[in-house]
Amino acid sequence: MTALLSVEALHVAYGRVEAVKGISMRVLPGQTVALLGANGAGKTTTLRTLSGLLRPTAGTIRFAGQSLERVPAHHIVRAGLAHCPEARRIFPRMTIEENLRLGAFIRGNEDLGPDLRQAYERFPILGERHDQMAGLLSGGEQQMLAIARALMCRPRLLMLDEPSMGLSPIMMQQILRTVAELKDAGTTILLVEQNAQAALALADYAYVLETGRIVVEGTGAELLADERVREAYLGEG
C-alpha cells in the first residue's frame, strides 16, 4: 500500500543545535502510528516540521504524493494534514463554536452544520456550552475542543501531540478513548503520547526516538513486548 505520509532522512535544527537527525518513517492510510520518546527526543519538532511550522535542513516529506518541505503551513492544512498541538492552543477569548468554525477556515462558505453536530455528539459538553468562552473550560475540555477543532477541516491525517498531557486520570482515559474511536472510524493518526502503554496499545506501528534519532520501530504489539521499550518507557524490567 502506498504511504499517505513518507518521511526520508529528515533533519531539523534550531540554529546550530540539530534536534532531528535523519529520521525516516511512513504512515499508511487508515493507520495509527505512534512516536515515542523522552522529553527533548524530537517528537514535537517532527510534528511541527510536518505541519510547516519549522523548515527541515535536509530530507524529504511527501504527503499524498506532494512534497512538503517548502510548503507554507496554511497550504499543508489545505492538503489535508491537521495538527492538534501540544498544550492545546485554543483561542480562550472566543467561544467554543467560534473555535470550531476557525478549524474549518479552509472550507470557505460550506455549510458546517453537520460537522458541528458531529463534534457536539462526540463531545457533549462542548455542545452544552457552545456559546461559552473557551478559556473557561477545564484542561480536559480544552483538549476535547482542540481535537474537535482539528477534525473540522476533515483531515486526511490527524496529528495529535500529547493529547493526554496534564489531564486527570479520568479525563486522560476519556481522551484516549476518543483517539481509539477515531481510529476505529478509519481516521489516519500520527500520535505523540506520554502514556507509552496506551499509545502502543492503539498503534498499528510505532517509532521510538532518542536524541533526534529513531532507535526502535515495529508494530505496537512488538514494541509492547520489547524489553528495551518496556524498561525505558513502560516502567518495567
Summary of the structure (lengths in Angstrom):
residues: 237
radius of gyration: 17.4
end to end distance: 36.1
largest distance: 55.2
contacts: 770
relative contact order: 0.18
helix: 39%
strand: 26%
